[in-house]
Amino acid sequence: SEWRKVEPQLSKLIGVEDKQEDTTGVPMDPGSSIGIADIARIAGYLPEWQSVALNLGFGQQDIEEIENNNRAPAEQRKSFLRKWIMRDGSAATYEKLSEVLEKKLEEKGAAERICEIAKERKKQQ
């Protein structure tokens, strides 16, 4: 599939450890962008990934495509996260995901766990 061709390049882009600048010129903390390595861990904390996807601007057609291409729910969650990271790049952050979970979906426990994963990642850098 196309994903297999893009994934290695995407991993290099997202795994950048240097400070980057976004389009506003403000230095970005590399720990705030979700890394490919954390997808499996994060996926386990997405109770209803479809609702998260809708809140992050994905359409019903996007959701159906993910569901049709991935039978297992765990694979659907991982596929959604990969697509979000590909689409939003450095704007796909732990903070943004946590905010959607807590404020829009009232999933405070999941939001807190995502924040813990982000803190662990920052310590490793």
N, C-alpha and C positions, 0 to 999 in steps of 0.2 A: 504494500500500500504506500501511498504518498508519505504517511507518517514515518515509516521506516527510513525514508530518504532524508527527512527533515530533522528527526530526533537528534542525531549526533551534532548537527550544526546548532540546533536550539540549545542543547545541553551546554555547549561551549559559550553561547551568548548569555545564558541565564546564570551559569556558574561563575561568572566573572567576579573576582574577589576585590578588584580595585574599586575605588569610589568612582561613580559614574555621574554624569550630569543629565538631568532630564531636559526637556525642551525649554524650560524656564531658566536654565542655567544654575539652578540650585543643586548643590551636591546631594547625592542620594546615598543613603545607607544601604550597602549591598545586602545586608541582612534582612531588609524589609521585603525584598522580592522573593517570591516563593521559588525555591530551587527544585529542580527535577528530582533530586534525591529524596525530597520530603513528600513527594506525591503519594506514595503508598501509605505513609503515616497519616497524612491529612485526610485521605480518602475515607479512612475508617471513622472519622468524626463528622462526616456529612450525612446527617440523618435522612434528609430528603434532598438529594443532589439536584433534582429537577427544579425545586423551588429556589435553591441557591442560584442555579443557572438563569432562571427567569429574572431574578433580582439583579443579576450581573449583566443583563442585556441580551441574553441568548433567546432565540425564538423557539417556538414549538417545533418547527422543522429541524432545528439544530438538535433538540432533545431527542426527537424521534430517530434521527440519523445515528446518534450515539447509542440509543437503545437497540436499534436494528443491527449495528455493527459489533455489539458486545452483549452477549447473552447474560453473563453473570453480573449481578448488581455491583460487585466490587470492581469489576473491569469497567463498568459504565462510569462509576465515580472517578476512577483514574483517567479515563478517556476525557471526561468533561474537564478535569483539572488541566490536562495537557492542552486541550483546545483553548481554554481560558488563558493560559500562559502564552501560547502561540499568538493569540489574538491581541492580548493587552501588554505583553512583554514585561518591562519593569514596573508597569502599573498594576500588575497582578500581585498584590501584596498580602501578607498575612493579616495586616490591619484591615484591609478592605474586606477580606473574607470573614474575619472575625466580626466586623461591624454588621455585615449582612446577616450572619447567624444570630447575633445578639439582638439587634434593633429591629430587623425586619421579620425574622422568623422566631424570635423569642427562644432561641436555643443557647442559653447562657453557658451551660456546661461545655458544649461543643466549642463555643467561642473562646472560653478560658483555656481549653486544651490547645487550640490553634495558637494562642498567645504563648503558651508554654513551649510549644515546638519552635516558635520564632525565637524565643529567648535562648533555648538550647543551641540553635543554629548560630546565633550571634556570638555565643561563648566559644564555639568551635572555630570561628574565623580569626 
